[in-house]
Amino acid sequence: MRTEALARLAEERVDHRFKGLPPDADGLTVGELAAQRRNLFREADGFTTPVLALSAERLEHNLALMETYAARHGLAFAPHGKTSMAPQLFHRQIEHGAWGITLAVPHQVRVARAFGVQRIFLANELVDAPALRWIAGELAADPDFRFVCYVDSVRGVELMDAALKGSSRQLDVVVELGAGEGARTGVRTEADARAVAEAVGGTDTLRLVGVAGYEAQVPGADPVLVHAWLDRLVALAVELDKAGRFAGADEIVVSAGGSEWFDAVADVFAAVPELSRPVLKLLRSGAYVSHDDVHYSRLTPFNRVPEEGALEPAFRLWAQVVSRPSADQAFLNAGKRDAAYDLDLPVAHVVRRNGTERPASGIEVSALSDQHLWLRTDAGADVEVGDWVGLGLSHPCTSFDKWQLIPVAEADGTVVDFIRTYF
């Protein structure tokens, strides 16, 4: 990656754009503020609520755990960058052995390229002509840049070919196998896949290098159905290879794997047979980087294989009690603008008062307004106006995107870094 681009992030000035930061830090650079090692909880240090923080220790734990998991199972790893859209985290993921970064739309590719990501897997179809021409320019200007994207229709192949006429390098594509009727993108049948592969082979602008898909979209996904779909994906790679469709490839890409079924991906990919070229078994899980307290904590494959380790929720949203109008209600100064709510409501974990932290016993999040979080409190729940409440969140992808600059704090609240996001 381009270390000079990462270094420039520390030169950005702190101002009103960034929620939760100390007002008296305005005008400091991000690097200067980080060097002061202010504490989230020390009033004199000035952090305001609501403020989202990442645990320094848990973030490092999660990065290391997935690095060792992928290596143990012989998988290349391209974590999905749309989770965080944070180049600093892309850099740390690559430092932890990632093959490259997965992305979803052209804007995200532009962000990654601005910070020097050299291998990008676009887990989506791409038929936008200006975006395709820009990517062709990136490929022409940088011989070391590797880019792969989905294709799932003959019409898509035609549009890509038209946009890429005259390109100096072919663009690598993989046939996306859909997860079933009513699922998301991807060819629905093997016959459709063969037609798409044939269409790619009839162009000078595209090179077919493999197959891919997303197993979590399997209708009614369970271990049996997910394994069966993954078997279909591998069988499609074998079939296309026997037909000579990967003749121009240096290696054959077989890719799957979100954050709910990577154990199944590891099982099935372990049995991929020998093909005409080396096989790149590419896992794309992204939510692991911060994990969460509800959705992925419930669905993570590590629940099924606890001997392989456990991810740790790294996010905590701190908000303050601003109203206690009745014995069974309290309100925090955080809402839909600050906390993910698309999958599950936040969970109250701890209450802080006068430097002391205790479990949030008898306190439940019942609703979110735009700028208020509703708490239902049991009789005797110890919570009063002015308290800070630490909340666990569900769904990392819609937590990162609400915060442009996120403090990274050690266990005692000392802020040691800031993560810049680009959504």
N, C-alpha and C positions, 0 to 999 in steps of 0.2 A: 504494500500500500504506500501511498504518498505521505511520508511522515511529515513533510513540510505543510501539507494541507491539514493534517491532524493538529500540528503545532499551532496553526493559525486559529484553531478553535479557542485556545487559551487566551488569544489576544482580543477576542470579542468583548465589547464593553457591556457591563451589567446595567440594565435600566428597567423601565416600566414594562417591557415586553415579557418579562420572566416572573411568573407567579411565585409567591412564597419567599422570595429572597429579601434580605435585610434592606430596608429603604436607604440606610446610610452607606450601602455598598454601591449606589449609583455612581458610575464613572470609573469604578475599578474594572480591570480586566477580569475575566473568568479565572485566569491563572493566579492573579493577585488575590482574589477572594478565596480560592482554594488553599493558597499558601497560608492564609491566616488561620486555617483549621478552626473555624468557628463551630460552635455546638448548636445543634437544632433546638435543644431544650433550655439553653441558658438565655434568659430574657435579655441580658445585656448584649448578646450576640445578634439579636435582631431578626431572626427568622419569623415570618408571619404565617398565620394559618389562612386557608388550608395550604399544606405543603406536602408534596409527594417525595418520598425518599427511597433509594435503593440501598439494600444492605451490602456493604463492601464484602463481608465474609461470605454471605450466601451467594452473591453473584459469582465470586471466584469458585465456590464449591460446585455450582451448577455447570460452569464452563468446563471445569476439570472432569466432572462426572461423565458428561456426554462425549468428551474427547476419549476417555478410556473405554466407554461403551462401544463407540464406533470402531475403535482399533481392535477391541476384543472380538468383534464380530466380523472383521474384515470388510467394513463398510467405509467408503469415502463419505464425507459429510459436507453438505452445503446447506447450512441452517437458513431458514427462511427469514430474510432481513426485513420483510414487511412487518414483522412483529414489533421491532424497535425503531426502525429507520434511524439508527444511531451509528454513524461511521466509527465512533470510538469502540462500540461493541462489535462491529464487523471486524475491526482490527484485532480485538482480543479473541474473537472466535477463530480467526485465521491463525493467530499465535498459538491457539490451542488445537491446531492440527486440521482445521477445516480446509477442504479442497477449494472452496469458493463460497459464494453467497447466492442463495436463491432469492428472486424478486418476483413481482407480480405484474407491474405496469411500467411503461417507458420512463415515467418521471423517476421512479425508484432506481432504474438503471442509471440515469443521469447522475443521481446523487452518489451512487456507488462508484461510478467512473471518476467523478470529481475528486474522490478520495483514493483513487488508484486501485480499486478492486480489479484483479486480473482475470478472474474466472467467475462468470455469472450464468446462472441457470434461471431462465425466465419460465416459471411454472404457469404459463398462460399462452394462449394464441396471440399472435402479433400480426395484424394486417394494416396497421396505420402507416401509410406511405412515408410521411415526414420522419416518423420514428425509425422506420426501417432504413431510410437513407442516412440518418444520423448514425445508427449502429454500423452501417457499412463503412462510414467514414472513420469511426473508431477502430474497426477491424483493419482498415487500410493503413491507418497511422501507427498502429501498434501491433507488430507481428506476434507479440506474446499474449495479446488479449484473446481469451476464449469465451465465446458466447453460444449458448444453446437455448432454443425455445421450442414450445409445443407447436404442433400443427394437427388439425383434426378434420380437414375438409379439402376436397379438390379445389373448391372455390377459393379457400384460403391460400392454397399453394399458388393459384393463378395470380391473386392479388400481390402476394409476396414477390413472385417472379417479376411481375410488371414493375414494382417499386425498386427492385434491386438490379435491373438491367444495367450493365456496364460496371458493376462492382468488381473490384480486383480480387476479393476473396469470397468464397462461398460461405453462406450462412448455415450453421449446423442446426438441424431440427430433429425432434423426436416425435413419433406418432403418439398422441395421447389416447389411451384406452379409457373410455368412460366407465364409470363404476356401475352403470346399470340404467335401465329405463327410469326417467324422472330424475336422474342425478344431474350433476353439473355438466361441464364441457367434456369433450372426448368422443371418439367414434364409438358407436353403439355395438358394432359387430366386427368380427375379424375380416369379413368381406369388405367392409368400409375401410378398415386399416390397410388392406392390400391395395385398394384403389388409391388411397392417399399416398402410400409408399411408391406406387407406380408413377403417380403424378410428380412427386418430388424427383424421381429418377429421370423424368423427362425434361428437367430444367438444367440450366447451366449455373444458376444462382444459388441453389440450395443443395445441401448434402445431408442425406439421412444417416443419423449416427446412433439411433436407438429407439427405445420405447419408454413411456412413463405414464404416470397417473397418480391419483389420490384416493387411497383406500378408505378414508373416513367417509367418503360420499357413498359407499356401498349402502343401498337401502336396507334398513334394519340391521346395520353392521353388528356382527358378533364374531367371535374367533373363527367359527367354521366358515362363514360367508366371506370374511376378509381374507382368510387363507386361500379360499377357492378363487377369489378375484386375483390375488397375487400370483397364483399358479397360472391363471389365464395370461397375465402380463408376461410372465417368463416364457410361456409357450408361444406367445406372439413374437417375442424376440427370436426364439429358436426358428420359428417358421420363416420370418423375414430374412434371417441369416441364411437359411438353406436356399432361399430364393435368390440370394446374391444381392439383396437390397442394401447391404452395408459395405459393398465392395470399395467405396471411396473413403471409408472411415478408418481412422487410426486405432480407435477402440470403440466398443459397443457399449452405449449407456443404457443401463436398466435402472430406472429411478422411481421411487415412491417414498412414502413415509411422512406423515404429519406427526403430531405430538401425542396421539391416542393409541397408535397401533405399531410403533416402531419395533416392538418385540416380534410381531408377526412378520414384518418386513425382514428382520434379521433371520428368522427361521427359514423363510422361503428363499431368500437370496443366498443363503448358505448352500442351497442345493442347485443353484444355477449351473447347468452343464457347460462343458467347454465349448466355446464357439469359435468362429473362424478368426476372431481377433480378441485381444484382451478385453475383459468386461469391467466396466466401471460401475460398481454397485453403489448408487448414490442415494443417500438418505437425506431428507430435507426438513426435519423437525426444527421448529423455530421457537415455540413458546417456552421451551426449557430455560431460556436465558434468565428470565425472571421467575418462571413458574407462576403459580397463583395459589390462592387460599381456598378456592371452591371448585371451579369447573375442572381444571387440569389436575388438581389435587385428588379429585374423585376418579378421573379417567386415566391418569398416567399409567403406562405399562409397568412402571416400577412397582405398582401395587400387585401385579401378577407375578413379578420376578423380584421379590424383595432382596434376594441374595445378591442382586446386581447393584444395589445402592438405592438412594432416594434423593429426589430433587427437593429443594427447600424454597418456600415462598420468599422472594426477595423484596417485594414491594410493601411499603406501609404508607398509608395516607394519614396524615395528622390533621385533625380539624378540632375546632374549639366549640365548647358548649356556649351558645349565645342566648339561649332562652330555656327556661324550665317552668312552663306555664301551669303544669299540673303534676300530680304525683306519679302519673303513668306516662308522661311525655317529656322529652327534651329535644332540642334542635341544635344541630351543628352547622357551622358556616361553610359547608362543602355541599356540592350537589352534582347534577348531571354534567356540569362543565368541568368537573374535577375528578369524578370517579366513574369507572366503567360500570354500566348497568344493563348491557344488552343481553347478558346470559344469566347473571345472578346479582343480587344486591350485595353491597359490601358487608363485611362481618366485623363487629366491634370486638377487638381483642383486649385492649388495655386502656386504663385511665391513668393520666398523670396529673398530680397536684402537688405543688410545692416541692418538686424534685423527686417525688416518690411515685413509683409505677406499681399498679396492681391489676389483677384480672378484671375485665369488664363484666363482672357477675351481674346477672339480672338485667342486662341491657341488650336489646335487639334492634337492628335496623329494620324499619317497617316500610319506608318509602323514600324516594328521592324527588325533590323539586329541582328546578334549574339551579338554585343557589342555596338550598337547604337540604340537609339530611335529617330525616325523621327517626327518632329513637323511641321505642316502646320500653318503658322501665317498670320492673317489678316493684312491689312494695318493699321499701327498705334498700333499693338500689342506691349505692353511694355515688351520686353524680350531681354536680352543681355547676352553675354558671361560672365560666372561667377555666374549667377543666379542659385538658387536651385529651382527645380520644384517638387511639391508634387503631386504624381500620385495615383489615385484610381485603384484598380485591379479587375479583374473578375476571378472567380473560385479559391476558397481557396485551393483546393487540389493540384493544380499545382503552387501555390504561396509558400506554406510552403516548398515544396520539393526542392526549389532552395537555401535555406538558412539553414545552420547548427546551427547558433546561432543568435537569433533575439532579438534586444533590445525591451524592454517594456517601453514606454515613457508616461509620464503624458502630459497633454494638453500643458504645456509650453515647452515641449521638454526634461524635466529632465528624465533621464533613471534610472529606479528603479529596473529593473530585466532583465534577459536574458533567453530566451526560447531555449532549446536545442532540435533539431529534429534528428530523426533516420530513414533515408530512405535508 
